[in-house]
Each structure stands twice: as structure tokens, then as C-alpha cells.
Amino acid sequence: MKAALILSLLLLATPVHAVQNHLLIVSGIGGIESYNQQFSHAASSLKQSALAAGIARENIILLSARPAADEDPGHRLSEKATITQVLREIDARAAAEDRVFVVLIGHGNARGDSAVFNLPGPDISADDLAAALDVLGERTTIIINTASASGPFIKPLSRPNRVVITATSSGREYHAPLFGDYFVAAFGAPGADRDKDERISLLEAFDYARHEVEQNFTSEKRLPTEHALLDDNGDGDGSLDPGEFNADGALAQRIYLQPPWSLESGVSVDFMAMLQRKQTIEQSIGELKQQRDHMARGQYYAELETLLLDLALLSRKIRAQGG
């Protein structure tokens, strides 16, 4: 009780800023009309999901290879220079605590050991995008590349406090992936909400899309031609099977399209204190797992069991209050 009171006082004493999410959607060239329509539909669906999740309209920017009939007058093409410019604009108006999502929807192809995302005009490479993202500094950043041959984007983009998701595991997986459509659809699919908190985390969306891709190939009796990766621990190695307590997945499980709760958004001090406590427990679990090889087996599992029990009980209380 004393610790919770101290935390509550600290929260009240801290200047309040409602953390905002900023979303940049880049729809690339399709090559043929069917892909143009597919990419346009996925981009529009993601924009609608973001609006429904509570991201402010002014914080959503959609760049496309060509303007749609109902596109707003301020439409801009998804050109390489425009992507760099928009990231500068986001940096200029986003607070240090804000989160930035960048989603690439389109085709890609391998270039030697690297890869590019196909745009009208010059394509953007993994290294080009990494350099453009440097303007965001240490902000929590999420990059999702749903294109073919997107695996090589993992290593150049990997940083601490950053989630990188690719639709494929290498540049050799060059067939048009299914992953992107399923990933976008996850934010409106009740089946993706594994923990039943009425929100879809990035990890839940990733798992949902990966499962749907696997089911598609299985049902059609085909060998999979794509294997999605997720990296969120900054080591540059994406995981095929991330999890909340695995090498990758802990950060992705804590990030949602919905802007994070804050005192300014109307939640109580007690609720914020519980969220802070939950984050501390999750961080402790991650640190404990990293020490596993240096601990006695019994001690490791005893400490892990205590932390998991505390987390389960606290998560139940948070869900009971609508979180």
C-alpha cells in the first residue's frame, strides 16, 4: 500500500502528457491492377482501424502510389523523398514519449544481401529507411514491412525500443506474401484478442497473421513460401516464434494501435499505478529469463513462478477495470 501511494503521488506530481500514436502508411506500386487494388484496400483498412482505435486523424498520414478517387486534396505520392520528409514532419510535432508506426504495404525485392521496397520512382532500401528513421531519435518506433523479400530489413532497422516486423524471413522469399492482409485484418478480428482485453497488441496481430498464413498454405496443400519475423530486443535477429517471455515479443505485447492510457485520458491514479506495476513485473520477467543460464534451476523456476503469479493476479484486476 505504501509503495502504491508513493507511486500515485509521483504520477500526480509529474506533468501530464497523453502519449500519442503517429501512423505513417506507405502503399507502394503494384505493377498490375489487381495488386494496386489489394494494396490500396489494405492501406485504407489500416487507416480506418487506426481511427477506430483512437489515433487522431491529424496523426495519420497515408502515402500511395497514385491518388484514389476519394483521396483528400493533400494527398502525396509514396516517393522516397516524401517518406523522408514526412518522418521529419512527425519528428517536429511528436513528443519524446510518443510512438511512431511506419507500415509498408506493397512489393519488394532482394538487392544483393539487402532488399528494397518498391516505390514510384527510386525504390527505398533497408539502409535508406534506417537513415530516414534516425530523425525520430529514441522514440518507441514500430516498422512493419509487409512486402515480399522483406526479411533483410530486420538487421538495418533493429534498435533498442523498436519493433521491426517483416512478412518474410529472407530476400529469397519473393512471392507476394499473404501476411500483410492478415496482419491488417487482425485489428478487427475478435479471434486475434488472445487475452480478451478487447485490444489487439502487435504481438497478437503478428501471431494471428502468422497462424492464418500457415492455415492457408496447409489448406491448399502447398509448401509455405513466406515466414514472418519479429524483432523487438534490438539484437538484429528476428524471431519466427516470438512470445511475451521469449527473446523477442515482450515489447510488441505492450504496444497497441490505441494510444496508451494516461491521467489526461481520464483513467484513475490507481489504474495508472497498476499499469506501472504490470510493466515493472514484465520487465523483471524479461531480465530473469536473460539470467536463466547463470542461475540454479530451482531458484530460477521459483522466482519465475512468483513473478508469473503476480502478473496474472494484477492482469485480472486491470481487466476488471476495463484495461
KEROTOR-190775 format. One record per atom (N, C-alpha, C, O): x, y, z. Coordinates in steps of 0.02 Angstrom, whole numbers, plus 32768, in hexadecimal, padded with zeros to 4 digits. Layout:
BEGIN
XYZ/...
***
This chain:
BEGIN
802A7FC48000/800080008000/802B803F8000/801D806F7FDD/8061803D8029/808C8077802C/80AD80847FE9/80B180BE7FD3/80C5804E7FC7/80E580567F86/80B480727F53/80C5809C7F2B/807680597F55/804380707F26/803480BA7F32/802980E07F02/803380CF7F73/802581157F83/805D81427F69/805081777F4C/809B812C7F73/80D481537F5A/80D1815B7F0F/80DC81917EF4/80C281237EEC/80BD81247EA3/808581537E8D/808C81797E5D/804D81517EB1/8015817C7EA0/802881C67EA7/801681EE7E7C/804C81D77EDC/8062821B7EE6/809282327EB0/808F826B7E99/80BE82047E9B/80ED82147E66/80C882207E24/80D9824E7DFF/809581F87E17/806F82017DD9/804B82447DD9/804782667DA6/803082587E13/800D82977E18/803D82D27E12/802B83077DF8/807A82C87E2B/80AA82FF7E2B/80CA83097DE7/80E6833E7DD9/80C782D57DBC/80E782D97D7B/80BB82FE7D4A/807F82F27D47/80D7832C7D23/80AF834E7CF0/808E831B7CC3/80AF82ED7CAA/804D83237CB7/802782F07C92/802C82FD7C47/802083347C30/803C82CA7C22/803A82CD7BD9/801B828D7BC1/803382567BCF/7FE482937B9C/7FC482587B80/7FEE82407B45/7FF182627B12/800E82067B4D/803881EB7B18/800E81DE7ADA/7FD881C07ADF/802681F47AA1/800181EC7A63/802581BB7A35/806281B37A38/7FFE819B7A09/8019817179D5/801681967993/7FE581B97984/804B8190796B/804E81AD7928/8057817478F6/808081487901/8031817678C0/8031813F7890/80408158784A/801D81837830/8075813C782C/8085814977E6/807A810877BF/809B80D677CC/804A810A7790/803C80D07765/805780E07720/804681137702/808180B37706/809E80BC76C4/808780837697/8099804976A1/805E80947665/804680647635/806F806975F5/8070809E75D5/8092803475E3/80C0803575AA/809F80227569/8062801A7565/80C8801B7536/80AF800B74F3/809C7FC274EE/80BD7F96750B/80657FB574CA/804C7F7174C4/80647F4D7486/80667F0F7484/80757F737453/808A7F537415/80507F4273E8/804F7F5573AD/801F7F1E7403/7FE27F0F73DE/7FA67F277406/7FAC7F337442/7F6D7F2F73E5/7F337F4D7405/7F1A7F287442/7F057F467473/7F1D7EE57440/7F047EBE7479/7F2C7ECD74B8/7F107ED374EF/7F6D7ED474B1/7F977EE574EB/7F8C7F2E7500/7F8C7F3D753C/7F847F5A74D0/7F767FA074E1/7F387FA4750E/7F387FC87540/7F047F8074FB/7EC67F807522/7ED07F5F7566/7EB57F767598/7EF67F287567/7F027F0575A6/7F277F3275D7/7F147F367612/7F5B7F5375C0/7F837F7E75EC/7F5B7FBA7603/7F5F7FCF763D/7F347FD775D6/7F0A801075E8/7ED67FFD761C/7ECA8023764B/7EB87FC37614/7E857FAD7644/7EA57FA17689/7E887FB576BB/7EDF7F80768A/7F007F7376CB/7F137FB376EE/7F0B7FB9772A/7F2D7FE376C7/7F40802476E5/7F0480487701/7F0780637738/7ECD804976DB/7E90806B76F3/7E7380487730/7E5C8069775E/7E7580057730/7E5C7FE0776A/7E847FEE77A9/7E687FF677DF/7EC67FF277A1/7EF0800277DB/7EE1804877F4/7EDF80537831/7ED8807677C7/7EC880BB77DC/7E8780BC7804/7E8280DE7837/7E54809877ED/7E1580967810/7E1B80757855/7DFD808B7885/7E4380407859/7E4F801F7899/7E72804E78C9/7E63804E7905/7EA1807678B0/7EC580A678DA/7E9680DC78F4/7E9A80EF792F/7E6A80F478C9/7E3A812678DF/7E0B810A7914/7DFD812A7947/7DF580CC7909/7DC980AB793A/7DEC809F797C/7DCD809E79B0/7E2E80957978/7E55808879B5/7E6280C879DD/7E7980C47A16/7E54810279BF/7E5D814079E4/7E98816A79CF/7EA6819D79F0/7EBC8157799B/7EF281817983/7ED481BF7962/7EA781B97938/7EEC81F87974/7ED182377959/7EDB8239790D/7F0F822578F4/7EA9825178EA/7EAC825378A1/7EEA82787888/7F0882647857/7EFB82AE78AB/7F3582D57895/7F7782B078A1/7FAB82C57887/7F75827A78C7/7FB2825278D3/7FB8821678A4/7FE481ED78AD/7F8B82127873/7F8D81DB7842/7F9D81F777FE/7F7A822377E5/7FD281DF77DF/7FE681F5779C/7FE881B7776F/80098186777E/7FC481BB7737/7FC281847707/7FE1819D76C5/7FC781CB76A5/8019817E76B2/8038818C7672/802A81527643/803081187657/801681607606/8006812A75D7/802581387593/803881707582/802A8101756B/804B8106752B/8022813074FA/803E814C74CA/7FE281347506/7FB7815E74DD/7F7B81727507/7F65814C7532/7F5F81AD74FC/7F2681C37525/7EE7819C7514/7ED9818F74DA/7EC2818A7548/7E81816A753E/7E4D819F752D/7E5981DB7536/7E1481887515/7DE081B77500/7DC881E3753A/7DB7821D7530/7DC781C67577/7DAE81EB75B1/7DE7820575DC/7DDC82167617/7E24820975C1/7E5D821F75E8/7E56826975F9/7E3A828F75D3/7E71827C7633/7E6C82C27647/7E9A82EE761C/7EC982D475FE/7E8B832F7619/7EB2835C75ED/7EFC835E75FE/7F25836E75D3/7F0D834E763C/7F5383507651/7F7983117643/7FB08307765E/7F5E82E5761A/7F7F82A5760C/7FC682AE75F1/7FD382DB75C9/7FF382847608/8037828475EF/804B823E75D7/8034820C75F2/8074823C75A4/808B81FC7589/80BD81DB75B8/80E181FC75DD/80BE819975B6/80EB817375E1/8130816F75C2/814A813975B3/814E81A975BA/819281AC759E/81C581AC75D6/81B781BF760F/8201819775C5/8237819175F6/824381D3761C/824881D37659/8249820975F7/8256824A7617/821C825F7643/822782807677/81DF824E7630/81A482607658/81A3823B769A/8190825776CE/81B781FB769A/81BA81D476D8/81EA81F67709/81DA81FE7744/8224820976F0/8255822B771B/8239826C7736/8242827C7771/82178293770B/81FB82D37720/81C482C97755/81C182EE7786/81998297774B/8163828C777A/817E827777BE/8164828C77F2/81B2824F77C0/81D0823C7800/81ED82797824/81EA827C7861/820882A977FF/821E82E7781E/81E3830E783B/81E8832A7872/81AC830E7816/81708331782F/81568311786F/81428334789E/815582CF7871/813F82AC78AD/816D82BC78E8/815682C8791F/81AE82BD78DB/81DE82CE7910/81D18314792B/81D883207967/81BF834278FF/81B683877914/817A83907942/817B83BC796D/81468367793A/810A83717962/80FF833C7999/80D5834679C4/812583067997/811B82D079C8/814582DE7A07/817E82F57A03/812782CF7A40/814C82D47A80/817C829A7A86/817682687A62/81AC82A17AB3/81DF826C7ABC/81C0822A7AD1/81DA81F57AC1/8187822E7AF5/816781F17B0E/813881D17ADB/812181997AE5/812A81F47AA4/80FB81DA7A73/8118819E7A4E/815481937A4D/80EA81787A30/80FE813C7A0A/80F0814779C0/80BF816779AD/811D812D7996/81178136794E/811480F2792C/813F80C87935/80DE80E87904/80D580AB78DE/80E380BB7894/80CB80EE787A/810980917873/81168097782B/81048053780C/81238021781D/80D3805377DF/80BC801577C0/80C680197775/80AC80467754/80EB7FE97759/80F77FE57711/80CB7FAE76F4/80CF7F757709/80A27FC076C3/80747F9176A3/80837F907658/80787FC27636/809C7F58763E/80AD7F5775F7/80DB7F1D75E6/80DB7EE97606/81037F2875B1/81337EF67599/817A7F0A75AE/81887F4475BB/81A57ED975B2/81EC7EE575BE/82147EB17598/81F97E807580/82547EBD7595/82807E8B7576/82C67E907593/82DA7EC475AC/82EB7E5A758D/832E7E5775A8/835E7E7E757D/83567E827540/83907E9C759D/83C77EBD757A/84087EA8759C/841D7EC675CD/84267E737582/84617E5775A3/844E7E3A75E6/84207E1175EB/84717E50761B/84627E38765E/842B7E62767F/84157E5276B6/84157E97765D/83E37EC2767A/83A27EBB7652/83997E8A762D/83757EEC7659/83357EEA7636/831A7F317630/83317F5E7653/82EA7F3A7604/82CA7F7B75FA/827F7F7275FB/82657F3B75F0/825D7FA97609/82147FAC7605/82047FD575C7/821E800C75BF/81D97FBB759C/81CD7FDA755B/819E8016755F/81668012757A/81B5804E7543/8191808E7545/818D80AB74FF/81B3809874D3/815F80DA74F4/8162810174B6/81A2812A74B7/81AF814E74E8/81CB81257483/820C81457485/823E811674A6/823580D974A5/8274813174C4/82A7810674E3/828A80DE751E/826380F97546/829D809F7522/82888076755A/82AC808C759A/82E080AD7597/8290807875D3/82B180877613/82CF8047762F/82AB80157636/830F8048763F/8331800D765A/832A800B76A6/8314803B76C5/833E7FD376C2/833D7FCC770B/836A8001772B/8357801F775D/83A5800C770D/83D3803E7729/83B780857721/83C080AF774D/8396809276E8/837780D476DE/834380E17714/834281187731/831980B07721/82E480B97753/830280C17799/82EA80E977C1/8337809A77A7/835880A077E9/837280E777F3/836C81037829/8391810377BF/83AB814877C4/8373817A77CD/837981AA77F4/833B817077A9/8303819F77AF/82E4819C77F4/82CB81CF780E/82E481617813/82C581587855/82F18175788D/82D9817E78C5/83308182787F/835D819D78B2/834481DE78CF/835381EF7908/831D820478A7/8303824478BF/82D5823C78FB/82CD826B7922/82B882007904/828981F5793C/82AE81EA797E/828E81E779B3/82EE81E3797C/831581DB79BA/8303819C79E0/8300816679C3/82F881A37A21/82EC81697A4C/82A1815C7A57/829081357A83/8276817C7A31/822F816F7A38/822081257A2B/824281047A03/81ED810B7A4C/81D680C87A3D/81BC80C879F6/818F80EE79E4/81D9809D79CC/81C8809C7985/81B780557970/81D780257985/8185804F7946/816E800E792E/8170801078E2/814E803A78C4/81957FE378C3/81997FE0787A/81807F9B7864/81987F67787A/814E7F9C7837/81317F5E781F/81367F5E77D3/81167F8677B1/815F7F3177B9/81687F2B7770/81447EEC7759/815C7EB57765/810C7EF57737/80E37EBB7722/80F57EA376DC/80D07E7A76C0/812B7EBB76C0/813C7EAB767B/81617E697673/81797E4C76A4/81657E527635/818F7E197625/81D87E2C7630/81EB7E67762C/82017DF9763D/824A7E037646/825A7E36767C/828D7E597677/82307E3B76AF/82387E7076E2/82667E5C771C/82797E877744/82787E1C7721/82A17E057759/82E07E2D7766/82F17E3B77A0/83067E417731/83437E67773C/833A7EAB775C/836B7ECC776D/82FB7EC27764/82F07F027786/82FA7EFC77D2/83047F2F77F3/82F97EC077ED/82FE7EB77836/833E7ED57852/833C7F01787D/83777EBE7839/83B77ED17858/83C57F1C7853/83D77F3A7886/83BE7F3D7819/83CD7F857817/839E7FB07842/83B27FE5785A/83617F99784B/832F7FC17870/832F7FB378BB/83147FDB78E1/834D7F7C78D0/834A7F687916/836D7F9A7944/83A57FAF7937/83497FAD7979/83647FDB79AC/83417FCB79EE/830C7FAC79EF/835F7FDF7A27/833A7FDA7A66/82FB80057A61/82FA80387A3F/82C77FF07A83/828780147A86/826680197A41/8246804A7A31/82707FE57A18/82547FE579D5/823B7F9F79C4/825C7F6D79D4/82017F9B79A4/81E67F5C798B/81EB7F5C7940/81D67F8B791E/82087F277924/820E7F1F78DC/81ED7EDD78C8/81FE7EA878E2/81BD7EE1789B/81997EA57883/81A07EA27837/81977ED47815/81B17E67781E/81B47E5D77D5/818A7E2177C2/81817DF277EA/816F7E237785/81447DED776E/816B7DAE775B/814F7D77775B/81AB7DB6774C/81D47D7D7738/82137D7B7762/82267DAB7783/82337D417760/82707D387788/82B07D467761/82E67D49777E/82AA7D4E771F/82E57D5B76F6/82D27D7C76B5/82977D8176A4/83047D92768F/82F87DAF764E/82E77D7A761A/82D17D8B75E3/82F27D3C762A/82E27D0575FB/82987CF375FB/82817CCF75CF/82737D0B762D/822B7CFF762E/820A7D397607/81F57D6C7624/82067D3075C5/81F47D677599/81AC7D65757F/81967D92755C/81867D307591/81407D2E757D/81197D6275A6/812A7D7175DF/80E47D7D7587/80BA7DAE75AA/809E7D8F75EA/807A7D5E75E7/80AF7DAA7625/809A7D8C7664/80507D957674/802F7DC4765D/80367D66769B/7FF37D6B76B5/7FF17D9176F7/7FBD7DA9770C/802B7D957718/802F7DAE775D/80107DF27766/7FEC7DFD7797/801C7E217738/80067E667742/7FBB7E6D7749/7FA37E907775/7F957E4B771D/7F4C7E4F7721/7F327E347763/7F057E517781/7F4F7DFC7779/7F387DDF77B8/7F4D7E0A77F4/7F277E107824/7F877E2977F0/7F9E7E547827/7F6F7E90782F/7F5B7EA17866/7F5E7EAF77F7/7F2F7EE877FA/7EEC7ED27814/7ECD7EF4783C/7ED57E9877FB/7E937E7E7810/7E917E6E785A/7E5B7E6F7878/7ECA7E5F7879/7ECC7E4A78BF/7EAE7E7F78ED/7E907E6E7920/7EB67EBF78DC/7E9F7EF47909/7E537EFA790A/7E387F207932/7E317ED578DE/7DE97ED378E1/7DCE7E8D78EC/7D927E8178E3/7DFA7E5F78FE/7DE77E187905/7DE57E05794F/7E1A7E037970/7DAA7DF7796B/7DA67DE379B1/7DD37DA779C2/7DEC7DA179FA/7DDD7D7A7991/7E067D40799E/7E4F7D4F79AB/7E737D2579C5/7E657D8C7999/7EAB7D9F79A5/7EB77DB479EE/7EF07DB67A05/7E817DC37A12/7E867DDB7A57/7E8D7DA07A87/7E5C7D8A7AA5/7EC97D877A8E/7ED57D4A7AB5/7EC87D557B00/7EAD7D297B21/7EDB7D8E7B1B/7ED37D997B62/7E907DB97B74/7E837DC87BAE/7E657DC27B42/7E207DDA7B4C/7E1D7E1D7B70/7DF17E287B9A/7E4C7E4A7B60/7E4A7E8C7B7F/7E2C7EC07B4F/7E2F7EFC7B5C/7E0F7EA87B19/7DEC7ED17AE7/7E1C7F027AC4/7E077F377AAC/7E5B7EF07AC2/7E8D7F157A9C/7EBB7EE37A7B/7EC67EAC7A96/7ED67EF57A41/7F037EC87A1D/7F497EE57A21/7F577F1B7A06/7F767EC27A42/7FBC7ED87A45/7FDF7EC77A03/7FC57EA079DB/80197EE479F9/80407ED379BE/80527E8979BD/80517E697988/80627E6E79F7/80737E2779F9/80377DFC79E8/803D7DCA79C5/7FFC7E0F7A01/7FBF7DE979F1/7FB07DED79A6/7F9C7DBC7988/7FB97E297988/7FAD7E307940/7FDE7E067919/7FCC7DE678E7/801D7E06792E/80507DDD790D/803E7D937910/80407D7078DE/802D7D7B794C/801C7D357954/7FDE7D22792C/7FDC7CEC790E/7FAC7D4E792B/7F6F7D407905/7F807D3A78BB/7F6A7D0A789A/7FA67D6A78A0/7FB77D687859/7FE17D2B7848/7FD67D0B7815/80117D1C7872/803C7CE27865/80127CA27864/801C7C777839/7FE37C9B7893/7FB97C5F7896/7F8D7C5B7858/7F857C25783B/7F707C937842/7F457C927808/7F6C7C8177C9/7F527C5E779D/7FA97C9977C4/7FD47C88778B/7FE27C3D778A/7FDC7C1D7756/7FF47C2277C3/80017BDA77C8/7FC37BB177B4/7FC97B807790/7F897BC677CC/7F4B7BA377BC/7F3D7BA57771/7F257B757754/7F4B7BDE7753/7F3F7BE5770B/7F6A7BB476E2/7F507B9276B6/7FAA7BB176F2/7FD57B8476CE/7FC37B3B76DB/7FC67B1176AE/7FB07B2C7719/7F9D7AE7772A/7F5E7AD27705/7F5A7A9B76EA/7F2C7AFE7704/7EED7AED76E4/7EF57AE47699/7ED17ABD767A/7F257B07767B/7F307B017634/7F677ACE7624/7F7A7AC575EA/7F7F7AAC7659/7FB27A777651/7FEF7A91762A/80087A7075FC/80067ACC763E/80417AE9761F/80777AF47654/80687AFE768E/80B57AF1763F/80ED7B01766C/80EE7B4D7677/80E67B737648/80F77B6376B5/80F87BAB76C3/81307BCE769C/81687BB57698/81207C077681/81517C30765D/81617C707683/81827C9D7668/81497C7676C0/81577CB176E9/81597C9E7732/81347C727749/81847CC07758/818B7CB477A0/81987CF777C1/81CF7D1277BC/81667D1177E3/816B7D547801/819C7D54783C/81A47D22785F/81BB7D8E7846/81EB7D97787D/81D67DD378A8/81B77E027890/81E97DD078E8/81DF7E087916/821E7E117940/82377DE1795D/82367E4E7943/82707E5F796E/825C7E9A7998/82487ECE797E/82637E9379DA/82557ECE7A05/82857ED37A40/82787EF77A70/82BE7EAF7A3C/82EF7EB67A72/832F7ED77A5B/83607EDB7A80/83307EEF7A1C/83687F167A04/83A57EEF79F0/83DA7F0C79E6/83A07EAC79EB/83DC7E8579DB/83E47E777990/84157E58797B/83B47E8E7968/83BA7E867920/83A77E417906/83AE7E3478CA/83917E147931/837D7DD1791D/83327DC97928/831C7DC97962/830C7DC378F3/82C57DBA78F9/82B37D737910/82D87D447902/827B7D6C7931/82637D2C794A/82277D157921/81FA7D3C7912/82277CD47911/81ED7CB678EF/81B47CAA7921/817A7CA9790E/81C67CA07960/81957C8F7993/819E7CBB79D1/81B37CA37A05/81907CFC79CA/81997D297A04/81637D1C7A38/812E7D007A29/81717D317A75/81417D297AAB/814F7D5C7AE1/81857D797AE3/811E7D677B0B/81247D9A7B3F/81617D917B6A/817E7DC17B83/81757D517B75/81AE7D437BA0/81E67D207B7B/82117D007B99/81E67D277B39/821B7D0C7B0F/824E7D427B01/82497D7A7B1A/82817D317AD8/82B47D637AC7/82957DA07AA7/82A87DD87AB6/82657D957A7A/82407DCC7A5B/81F67DC57A6B/81DC7D8D7A6F/81D57DFD7A73/818C7DFC7A7E/81757E257ABA/813B7E397ABC/81A07E317AEA/818A7E547B27/81747E9B7B19/81407EB17B32/819A7EC07AF0/81877F057AE0/81497F057AB3/811C7F2D7ABD/81477ED87A82/810E7ED57A54/80CD7EC67A79/80977EDC7A64/80D17EA07AAF/80957E8F7AD5/807A7ECB7AFB/803F7ECB7B0F/80A27EFE7B05/808D7F397B2B/80797F737AFF/80687FA97B18/807A7F697ABE/806B7FA17A90/802B7F927A69/80217F5B7A4F/7FFE7FC47A68/7FBD7FBE7A46/7FB57FF97A17/7FD6802C7A1D/7F877FF179E7/7F75802B79BE/7F56806279E9/7F60809D79DC/7F30804D7A1C/7F13807E7A49/7F4980A67A6D/7F7980887A85/7F4380E77A71/7F73810E7A99/7F7480F57AE1/7F3F80E27AFB/7FAE80F67B01/7FB280DD7B46/7F8681057B76/7F7981407B6B/7F7080E47BAB/7F4981077BDF/7F74813B7C02/7FB181347C07/7F54816F7C1A/7F7681A37C41/7F4381C37C6F/7F0781BB7C66/7F5C81E97CA0/7F2F820E7CCC/7F0682407CA3/7ECB824C7CB1/7F25825D7C70/7F02828E7C47/7EC9826E7C20/7E9882907C11/7ED0822D7C10/7E9B820C7BEA/7E6281F57C16/7E3181D87BFE/7E6782027C58/7E2D81F77C83/7E3081BB7CB2/7E0181B17CD8/7E6681947CB0/7E6A815B7CDD/7E8181727D22/7E9D81A97D29/7E7681497D54/7E86815D7D99/7ED081537DA8/7EF481307D85/7EE481737DDE/7F29816B7DF6/7F3781237E09/7F6C81087DFA/7F0681027E29/7F0F80BC7E3D/7F18808F7E00/7F4280627E00/7EF1809D7DCC/7EF780757D8F/7F3C807F7D6F/7F5B804E7D59/7F5580BD7D6C/7F9780CA7D51/7FCC80A87D7B/7FFE808F7D60/7FC380A77DBD/7FF380857DE9/7FF6803A7DD9/802B801C7DDA/7FBB801C7DCC/7FBA7FD57DBA/7FDE7FC87D78/80017F977D71/7FD47FF57D48/7FF67FED7D08/80427FF37D10/80687FCE7CF0/805780227D3A/809F80297D47/80BB7FEB7D68/80F17FD47D57/80947FCF7D98/80AA7F927DBA/80AD7F577D89/80DB7F2F7D8D/807D7F537D5C/807D7F1D7D2A/80BA7F217CFE/80DA7EEF7CEE/80CB7F5E7CE9/81067F677CBF/81467F547CE4/81737F367CC6/81497F647D24/81847F527D4D/818B7F067D52/81C27EEB7D4D/81537EE37D5D/81557E9A7D62/816B7E7C7D20/81947E4E7D1E/814F7E947CE9/81617E7A7CA7/81AB7E847C99/81CC7E587C7D/81C67EBE7CAD/820D7ECB7CA4/82367E9C7CCF/826A7E847CB9/821F7E8E7D0C/82437E607D39/82447E1A7D1C/82767DF67D22/820D7E057CFD/820A7DC37CDF/823C7DBF7CA6/82607D8D7C9F/823F7DF37C7D/826F7DF37C46/82B77DF07C5E/82E07DCC7C42/82C67E167C92/830A7E167CAE/831B7DD27CCD/83537DBB7CC7/82E97DB47CEE/82F57D727D0C/83047D3E7CD6/83307D147CDF/82DF7D407C9F/82EA7D0F7C69/832F7D167C4B/834D7CE47C35/83497D537C4A/838C7D5D7C30/83C17D407C5F/83F97D307C49/83B17D397CA0/83E07D1E7CD1/83D97CD37CDA/83FC7CB67D03/83AC7CB47CB5/839C7C6D7CBF/83D97C407CBF/83DF7C147CEA/84067C497C90/84407C1C7C89/84727C267CC2/84A17BFE7CC9/846A7C5B7CE9/84997C697D1F/847B7C5E7D64/84987C727D96/84417C3E7D66/841F7C327DA6/84137BE77DB1/840F7BC07D81/840D7BD57DF0/83F97B907E00/83B37B847DE7/83887BB17DEB/83A57B497DCC/83657B3A7DAD/832A7B477DDD/82F87B657DC9/83317B307E1B/82FB7B387E4C/82ED7B807E5B/82B37B957E5F/83237BA77E64/831A7BEE7E73/82F87C137E39/82CC7C3C7E43/830E7C037DFD/82F27C247DC2/82A77C197DBD/82807C487DB5/82927BDA7DC3/824A7BCB7DBB/82207BE57DF5/81E67BF67DEC/823E7BE77E31/82197C027E6A/820D7C4D7E61/81D67C657E6E/82407C717E4B/82387CB97E40/82097CC77E06/81E17CF67E08/820E7C9E7DD1/81E37CA77D97/819A7C9B7DAA/816E7CC07D95/818E7C667DD2/81497C567DE6/812B7C907E0E/80F07CA17E05/81527CAD7E3B/813A7CE57E64/81277D207E38/80F27D3F7E41/81537D317E09/81467D6A7DDD/81097D5E7DB0/80E17D8B7DA6/81037D217D95/80CB7D127D69/80897D147D8E/80567D297D74/808A7CFD7DCD/804E7CFE7DF6/803A7D477E05/80007D597DFF/806B7D707E18/805D7DB67E25/80417DD87DE6/80127E007DEB/805D7DC77DAD/80477DE57D6E/7FFF7DD07D5E/7FD77DF97D48/7FF07D907D68/7FAD7D777D59/7F787D997D85/7F437DAC7D6C/7F877D9F7DC5/7F577DBE7DF3/7F4D7E087DE3/7F157E227DE5/7F857E2A7DD4/7F807E717DC4/7F5C7E7B7D82/7F337EA97D7C/7F697E517D51/7F487E577D10/7EFD7E4D7D17/7ED57E6D7CF5/7EE87E217D45/7EA17E167D51/7E807E557D6D/7E497E677D59/7EA37E767D9B/7E887EB47DB7/7E837EEB7D82/7E527F107D80/7EB57EEF7D56/7EB47F227D21/7E7B7F157CF2/7E587F447CDE/7E717ED67CDE/7E397EC67CB1/7DF67ED57CD1/7DC77EEA7CB0/7DF27ECA7D13/7DB37ED87D36/7DA07F217D34/7D667F337D3A/7DD37F4D7D2A/7DC67F947D27/7DC57FAD7CDE/7DCA7FE97CD1/7DBF7F7D7CB0/7DB87F907C6A/7DF97F967C46/7DFB7FB07C0E/7E307F807C64/7E717F857C43/7E887F447C24/7EBE7F417C07/
***
